Amino acid sequence: MPAFTKPSAGTLQTFETSIAGLKGVERRTMFGYPSVFLNGNMLACVFQDRIMLRLSDADRSEAIAAHKAKLFEPSPGRAMKEYIELPTAITKDHSAMQRWFELGRTYVATLPAKKPKKK
């Protein structure tokens, strides 16, 4: 089980700034970390002191090849399909973050909507 450590104020601020302009997203908390969903599908989340983002195959490949992003692994060796961990070079660049989050939003919008679970 991974450690649930607190993210830095900078990581939280970067995440908040990145999601500020995204249309139609729903804010939630997952495992005590901020996250955003679109049509019931997770789009992005803070985990420990990292930001992870869901991308299409092509966008994920570009992020890995061009920016040295890596597949998001909450536990070593257990990568989550479709998610990448954004590298510092991207997280420190506001316009780059907005671009990647918009690419993620565009992809997640193509996924079938999930119905809310009954309580």
C-alpha positions in Angstrom: 0.0 0.0 0.0 1.5 3.4 -1.0 2.1 6.1 1.6 -0.5 8.9 1.7 1.8 11.8 2.2 0.8 15.4 2.0 1.5 17.3 -1.3 3.4 20.5 -1.2 1.6 23.8 -1.4 3.2 24.4 -4.8 1.8 21.1 -6.2 -1.7 22.0 -4.9 -1.5 25.4 -6.4 -0.3 24.1 -9.8 -3.2 21.6 -9.8 -5.8 24.2 -8.9 -4.4 26.7 -11.6 -4.5 23.9 -14.2 -8.1 22.9 -13.6 -9.4 26.4 -13.2 -10.5 26.8 -16.9 -11.6 23.3 -17.6 -15.3 23.2 -18.6 -17.7 20.6 -17.1 -15.3 19.0 -14.6 -16.4 17.9 -11.1 -14.1 18.3 -8.2 -13.8 15.4 -5.8 -11.4 14.1 -3.2 -9.8 10.7 -3.7 -7.7 9.2 -0.8 -7.6 12.7 0.7 -6.2 14.3 -2.5 -7.9 16.7 -4.9 -9.1 15.2 -8.2 -11.3 16.2 -11.1 -13.8 14.0 -13.0 -15.7 14.5 -16.3 -18.9 12.6 -16.9 -18.0 10.3 -14.0 -14.5 9.5 -15.4 -11.4 10.5 -13.6 -9.4 13.1 -15.5 -6.6 14.1 -13.1 -5.5 13.9 -9.5 -2.9 14.9 -7.1 -1.2 11.9 -5.4 1.5 12.4 -2.8 3.5 15.3 -4.3 2.8 14.4 -7.9 0.1 15.3 -10.5 -1.3 12.6 -12.7 -3.3 13.1 -15.8 -5.4 10.8 -18.1 -4.4 11.1 -21.8 -5.2 9.3 -25.1 -2.6 6.8 -26.4 -1.2 9.4 -28.8 -0.9 12.2 -26.3 0.5 9.9 -23.6 3.1 8.6 -26.1 4.1 12.2 -27.0 4.3 13.2 -23.3 6.6 10.2 -22.6 8.8 10.7 -25.7 9.1 14.5 -25.8 8.9 15.4 -22.2 10.1 12.4 -20.3 6.7 11.9 -18.6 6.3 8.5 -17.1 3.4 6.2 -16.5 1.7 6.9 -13.2 2.4 4.1 -10.6 0.7 4.6 -7.3 2.7 1.6 -6.1 6.0 0.6 -7.8 5.3 -1.8 -10.7 1.6 -1.1 -10.8 1.0 1.4 -13.5 -2.5 2.8 -14.0 -3.6 2.4 -17.6 -3.9 5.8 -19.5 -2.4 7.9 -16.7 0.9 9.7 -16.7 2.8 11.5 -14.1 3.7 15.0 -15.3 7.4 15.9 -15.0 8.6 19.0 -13.4 9.5 20.6 -16.7 5.7 20.6 -17.5 4.4 21.3 -14.0 6.4 24.5 -13.7 5.1 25.8 -17.1 1.6 27.2 -16.7 0.8 27.3 -20.4 2.1 23.7 -20.8 0.0 22.5 -17.9 -3.1 24.1 -19.4 -2.4 22.5 -22.8 -1.9 19.0 -21.3 -5.0 19.3 -19.1 -7.1 20.4 -22.1 -5.8 17.4 -24.1 -6.7 15.2 -21.1 -10.2 16.8 -20.9 -10.7 16.3 -24.7 -9.8 12.6 -24.4 -11.9 11.9 -21.3 -14.9 13.6 -22.9 -14.9 10.8 -25.5 -15.3 8.1 -22.9 -18.7 6.7 -22.0 -20.3 8.6 -19.1 -20.4 6.6 -15.8 -23.6 6.6 -13.9 -23.4 7.6 -10.2 -23.3 4.7 -7.8 -26.3 4.2 -5.6 -25.7 5.0 -2.0 
